[in-house]
């Protein structure tokens, strides 16, 4: 726990002085009472129980005063709070490799089922958009709170060739920021097998917003699911850096085989493998998180985990109101006990 006005904590040094004053007043009161009655009469009148009880209200009041001083110093704590996300973009791979049956009944159906279960659990206040990508990326459903439309868009997926992960990220960003002027055509298409991005991967945009801290944009997130590696389109990591500059987190979900697999369909075949390294880099650059799902059950758990992360999030917030309320309750308790036991307020 931290305090925004930590300098005011010096007020706690006054509490020992109050305790000393309370003890002084008790001794003074005892001496005054002994002047008018014998010691035996005083002990009999006070009794052991009353002697202990009379210290409880002042103790509660002292605790309340302590908590009040802490409240004045404006404490902050890291707690679980309802998420501020207003929009979630589901960017889902619909390339031909998604027909593979290593995830039953196949990767695409498993991904659709998990995504629809995710949509059902998302709070009604959150808008969900759907981006489908293969060789290109398109908005299958603009962000909406109508879950029937979202599910219908997911059910309409049609398999296509190639995988453009970078395009999926850029189209997702353009959906979140429709007036930002993000133009996919302005991004170069470097060789997917190259280890480093091509020079000038993105054209300069004089109207581009000033970069912000990665992960700082709390109004929207992107969940990107793919079973392969980029074969075309803009560089995936460069697109992720653009998301990071806008503070948007990208959570990546990998489904399929890491080692690679040859898939045949209607007389043609292709070798696909999951590019975990790139997906982890995308998540790391944007302050998101990477998840691997090797089965339909794993995929369902991943989406459940994502749902819990996006509904409730850990964030630092000021808890002054809680401290103030606790101080008020302690002071009220001290007054009520004093009235009940001694017919006076402290």
C-alpha positions, 0 to 999 in steps of 0.5 A, spaced: 500 500 500 502 507 498 500 513 500 499 519 495 500 524 501 505 520 505 507 527 509 501 527 513 502 520 516 506 524 521 500 526 524 500 519 527 505 521 532 500 525 536 496 518 538 501 516 543 500 523 546 493 522 546 494 515 550 498 519 555 493 524 556 488 519 557 492 515 562 493 522 566 486 523 566 484 516 569 489 517 574 487 524 576 480 521 576 482 516 581 485 521 586 479 525 586 474 519 587 479 517 593 477 524 596 470 522 597 470 515 598 474 509 601 478 505 597 474 498 598 467 502 596 471 505 590 473 498 588 466 495 589 463 500 585 467 499 579 468 492 579 473 488 575 468 487 569 466 495 569 474 496 569 476 493 563 469 495 559 471 502 560 477 502 556 474 499 550 470 505 547 476 510 548 480 504 544 475 504 539 475 511 538 483 511 538 483 506 532 478 510 529 482 516 529 488 512 527 484 509 520 482 517 519 489 519 519 491 514 514 485 516 510 487 523 510 494 521 507 490 518 501 492 510 501 492 507 494 492 499 493 492 494 488 485 491 488 481 487 483 476 491 480 470 491 474 474 492 467 473 498 464 473 495 457 468 497 452 470 493 446 473 487 445 475 485 438 475 477 436 480 476 431 480 469 428 484 465 423 480 462 417 485 460 413 485 453 410 489 449 415 483 451 420 480 445 417 485 440 421 482 435 425 488 434 431 483 439 435 476 435 434 472 436 431 476 440 427 480 447 429 475 451 426 469 448 429 473 448 436 475 455 435 468 457 433 465 454 439 470 456 444 468 464 441 461 463 442 461 460 449 466 466 451 461 471 448 455 468 452 459 470 458 461 477 456 457 482 460 452 485 456 455 492 457 461 490 453 461 491 445 464 485 441 467 486 434 469 480 430 475 480 425 476 474 420 483 473 417 486 469 412 490 472 406 486 478 408 483 481 414 475 483 414 470 486 419 465 480 420 461 484 425 462 491 427 463 492 435 456 491 438 452 489 444 447 484 440 450 477 442 446 474 436 449 478 431 456 476 434 454 469 434 451 469 427 458 472 424 462 467 427 458 461 424 459 465 417 466 463 417 469 461 410 475 458 410 480 461 405 488 461 403 494 464 406 495 467 413 496 475 414 496 476 422 499 483 421 493 485 417 488 482 422 492 486 428 491 492 423 484 491 421 482 490 429 486 497 430 482 500 425 475 498 428 477 500 435 479 507 432 475 508 426 477 515 425 485 514 426 486 513 418 490 506 419 491 504 412 493 497 411 496 499 404 501 504 407 504 498 410 510 494 406 509 486 405 516 484 407 518 476 406 515 472 411 521 468 412 525 474 413 528 474 420 528 482 421 522 487 418 524 490 411 526 497 411 520 502 411 515 497 414 510 502 415 509 509 411 510 515 415 503 518 417 503 525 419 496 525 422 498 519 427 497 520 434 502 521 439 505 514 442 502 512 449 505 507 454 503 500 452 497 497 455 495 503 457 488 504 453 483 501 457 477 501 453 478 496 448 483 489 447 484 484 441 484 477 442 487 474 436 487 466 435 491 463 429 493 456 428 499 458 423 505 463 421 504 469 417 505 467 410 503 474 407 501 481 409 504 486 413 509 484 418 506 481 425 511 484 430 510 491 426 503 491 427 503 489 434 508 495 435 502 500 432 497 497 437 502 498 443 503 505 441 496 506 441 496 502 448 492 497 446 493 490 449 493 484 444 492 477 447 494 471 443 491 464 442 495 459 439 492 453 436 495 447 433 501 443 432 508 447 434 512 442 430 508 443 424 503 438 420 502 437 413 494 438 411 491 435 405 485 437 402 481 436 395 488 434 391 492 440 394 497 439 401 500 444 405 505 444 411 503 449 417 506 450 424 504 454 429 509 460 430 509 461 438 515 465 438 511 471 434 505 470 438 509 471 444 512 477 441 506 480 439 503 479 446 509 481 450 510 488 445 503 490 447 503 488 454 498 482 453 499 475 454 500 468 450 496 462 451 497 455 447 491 450 446 492 443 444 485 441 444 478 443 444 478 443 452 484 447 452 481 452 448 475 453 452 479 454 458 483 459 455 477 463 453 474 462 460 481 465 463 480 471 458 473 472 460 475 472 467 481 477 466 477 482 462 471 482 466 475 483 472 482 486 472 488 488 477 489 495 478 491 501 483 486 505 485 485 510 491 481 507 497 480 513 501 473 512 502 474 505 505 478 508 510 474 513 512 468 509 512 472 504 517 474 510 521 466 512 522 464 505 524 469 505 529 467 512 532 460 510 532 461 503 535 465 507 541 460 512 542 454 507 542 458 502 547 459 508 551 452 510 551 450 503 552 454 502 558 455 508 561 450 513 559 455 518 556 459 519 549 466 517 551 
